[in-house]
Amino acid sequence: MIKKILIVVLYFVLFLQINAQDIHYSQFYNSPQNINPALTGVFNGDHRFMLSVRDQWRFVPVPWFTLSGAYDRKYFIFKGDQHFIGAGASFNHDRQGDSELNLTSVNLNGAYHRILAPRHIVSAGLNVGLASRGFNSQTLTWDKQWDGEVFNSNLPTGESFGNFERVNFLETGLGLNYRYQKDSRTFLDIGGSLLHLFKPNVAFYGSDVSDLPRRISLTGIGQFRLMELLDVQLHILHQIQGEYTETLFGGLGKIYVNQQRGKQFQLHAGIGYRTAKSFIPTIAAQFNNIYVGLSYDVDTNKFNDILNSNKGGPEIHVRYIIANVKPLKEVKVCPIY
């Protein structure tokens, strides 16, 4: 068992480089503000609420847990209907390992959307937020707490962290997106974003410098109507952050079980693939404006070969959209003489 744990730690240090990675979701299309601020406000409706949870590698001593919440809406503050504003906020919390190494951030996102033609929209977005990164030294054990037979937590650690268990920093980012929308069921989003624009220093010791690398995200999400009862969604994500790269792609079939107004019901099923050798089966259901998506990463990489396991991580996304009832336009019911 000790040998396996040492191999796992070595794997993280040499191959995964976890200090350079942001939170990431396999269903990235269900966490738009974390991918690109230009996607803020791009949806059919007026208010959107989203909740995301990911629990990864629970079967090893260093599990990762990620929680996100987001809200965004549209503002029509300009004259005419050729442009509008999207505004939103998001919350992220990520925790991993015995030290409970964690990252918590609160972000504000805004986007300007310009309708170039009835089916073409270009968007530019901005992200500003505050983040806090820390760990819990009380959950760790040290060599001086080994009494010759077992670890004794009552023995002094010989370590002093002072005020260096947490560091706060500013988050910034920019994004662009192009949308082609034929109708509510056929559309295409192509975009890119640059996050951690100013590469904040996330070192715990004030005299050290450890700049958080910029993250470049490139995305393509398309939905196409094949027949009255069936749509298909294709999606791809490519991310670069320092020496870390990730590519994820996949597809979903969307079956319209019931299209009666007030009783609309859809079932979605598909699969994705991450180039880190993970397969991602996904199912989802939508009733009217309530959506729930569930996926599970099935890892087939060396990490699972070491532990003789093929376990990965479950991921759940919940979305609720509110569409305001639009007032009737003022019309003349009879001629005035």
Secondary structure, 3 states (H helix, E strand, C coil): CHHHHHHHHHHHHHHHCHHHCCCCCCCHHHCHHHHCHHHCCCCCCCEEEEEEEEEECCCCCCCEEEEEEEEEEEECCCCCCCEEEEEEEEEEEEEECCCCEEEEEEEEEEEEEEEEECCEEEEEEEEEEEEEEECCHHHCCCHHHECCCCECCCCCCCCCCCCCCEEEEEEEEEEEEEEEEEECCEEEEEEEEEECCCCCECCCCCCCCCECCCEEEEEEEEEEEEECCEEEEEEEEEEEECCEEEEEEEEEEEEEEECCCCCCEEEEEEEEEECCCEEEEEEEEEECCEEEEEEEEEECCHHHHHCCCCCCEEEEEEEEEECCCCCCCCCCCCCCC
